[in-house]
Amino acid sequence: MTERGRGGMALRFYGSGAAAVFAPLETLSRSELVERRLTDAIALGLLPDSEQLPGESDLAGIFGVSTTTVREALSSLRLRGLIHTRRGRGGGSFVRAQEEMSAAIVRDRLEELSLAQLRDLGDHYSAIAGTAARLAAERATPDDVQRLGGVCDSLENAEGLGSRRRADAQFHIEVAATAQSTRLYRAEVSLQAEVGTLLWLAFGDDESHRRTVQSCRDVVAAIERTDGDAARAAAEERVADSTARLIDLRLALED
């Protein structure tokens, strides 16, 4: 199956917001990586409770791995209580999402990263988001600006950790799409898959959510003014705030 075919299948199943989850694993096609992709998606709420996963052969095609690799990954997810399997007609693998379990998964993932790794991740995130915002300011149409404003509205109205995180990720992805750079778009989607799970922990506070919404609107306002420098600065500030929150959370885990 071609890359386009795999991506199209993922979009049909879950929409563009989940595209990062089912992006091909390239040469890193091990069962542990498939397991991590699906674990992150469950923790983020991209795969909600009771959602049926694609079949083993479909997942193998989406990830670019063997069905044996997929079967091993699903077995590990079952042992961890993240999915359950029904046999017979109408059967398959279904998500078992629990907020407490999701929080524990994310905390464990955060503990795996050093402060230096978090800062490096933030630097990469800032470079991609800032450049995408600058190009979006140069290339956006009025329809693009209206669409970005709508994503900000969705973020503002989102309730709960999963909904807020998905809306924030969607905003970053839409800005990258507006930049009209395929490579930047792919980099942003990949980053959201990596960073998104960690940021899940930082979206429960109403004040931080308010700041996130305002920073989103600052980026859109700069894009609407075609002010590339301001758009880039606003996007980088968004990332700096997110990175600072992650570092604070990481330090808190050491106490």
Residue pairs with C-beta under 8 A, 6 or more apart in sequence:
1 9
1 61
3 24
5 61
6 22
6 24
6 61
6 62
6 63
6 64
7 19
7 22
7 23
9 22
9 54
9 58
9 61
9 62
10 18
10 19
10 21
10 22
10 23
10 62
11 19
13 22
13 54
14 21
14 22
14 46
14 47
16 170
16 173
17 46
17 166
17 169
17 170
17 173
18 41
18 46
18 47
19 189
20 189
20 190
20 192
20 193
20 196
21 37
21 38
21 40
21 41
21 46
21 47
21 193
22 37
22 62
22 63
23 189
23 190
23 193
24 62
24 63
24 64
25 33
25 34
25 37
25 63
25 64
25 65
26 64
29 63
29 64
29 65
29 66
29 69
30 65
30 69
31 65
31 69
31 70
31 72
31 73
31 76
32 73
34 59
34 63
34 65
34 69
34 70
34 73
35 73
35 76
35 77
37 63
37 193
38 47
38 53
38 73
38 77
38 82
38 83
39 77
39 80
39 82
39 105
40 109
40 193
40 196
40 197
41 47
42 82
42 83
42 95
42 97
42 102
42 105
43 102
43 105
43 106
43 197
43 200
44 102
44 162
44 165
44 166
44 196
44 197
44 200
45 97
45 102
45 161
45 162
45 163
45 165
45 166
46 166
47 53
47 95
47 97
48 95
48 97
48 162
49 95
49 96
49 97
49 98
50 94
50 95
51 94
51 95
52 92
52 93
52 94
52 95
53 59
53 74
53 83
53 92
53 93
53 94
53 95
54 62
55 92
56 67
56 70
56 71
56 74
57 67
59 70
59 74
60 66
60 67
60 69
60 70
63 69
63 70
74 83
74 85
74 93
77 83
77 93
78 84
78 85
78 93
81 96
81 101
82 95
82 96
82 97
82 101
83 93
83 94
83 95
83 96
84 93
84 94
84 96
85 91
85 92
85 93
85 94
86 92
86 94
99 161
102 200
103 200
103 201
105 197
106 197
106 198
106 200
106 201
107 201
107 253
109 197
109 198
110 198
110 201
110 246
110 249
110 250
110 253
111 250
111 253
113 121
113 198
113 250
115 247
115 250
115 251
118 243
118 246
118 247
118 250
119 243
119 247
121 194
121 195
121 243
122 239
122 240
122 242
122 243
122 246
124 191
125 191
125 195
125 239
125 242
125 243
126 235
126 236
126 239
126 240
126 243
128 176
128 184
128 187
128 188
128 191
129 172
129 175
129 176
129 188
129 235
129 236
129 238
129 239
130 232
130 233
130 235
130 236
130 239
131 179
131 184
131 232
132 172
132 175
132 176
132 178
132 179
132 181
132 184
132 185
132 188
132 235
133 175
133 179
133 219
133 222
133 223
133 228
133 231
133 232
133 234
133 235
134 179
134 228
134 229
134 231
134 232
134 235
135 179
135 180
135 181
135 184
135 228
136 144
136 148
136 175
136 176
136 178
136 179
136 223
136 231
137 222
137 223
137 225
137 226
137 227
137 228
137 230
137 231
137 232
138 226
138 228
139 178
139 179
139 180
140 148
140 178
140 223
140 224
140 226
144 178
144 223
145 220
145 223
145 224
147 174
147 178
148 171
148 174
148 175
148 178
148 219
148 220
148 223
149 217
149 220
151 167
151 170
151 171
151 174
151 216
152 171
152 213
152 216
152 217
152 220
154 167
154 170
155 164
155 167
155 168
155 170
155 171
155 212
155 213
155 216
156 213
158 164
158 166
158 167
161 200
161 203
161 204
162 200
164 203
164 209
164 212
165 196
165 199
165 200
165 203
168 199
168 203
168 212
168 216
169 192
169 196
171 216
172 188
172 191
172 192
173 185
173 188
173 189
173 192
175 188
175 219
175 223
175 235
176 184
176 185
176 187
176 188
176 189
177 185
178 223
179 185
195 242
198 246
199 242
199 245
199 246
201 246
201 249
202 208
202 242
202 245
202 246
202 249
203 209
203 212
208 245
211 241
212 238
212 241
215 234
215 237
215 238
215 241
216 238
218 234
218 237
219 231
219 234
219 235
219 238
222 228
222 230
222 231
222 233
222 234
223 231
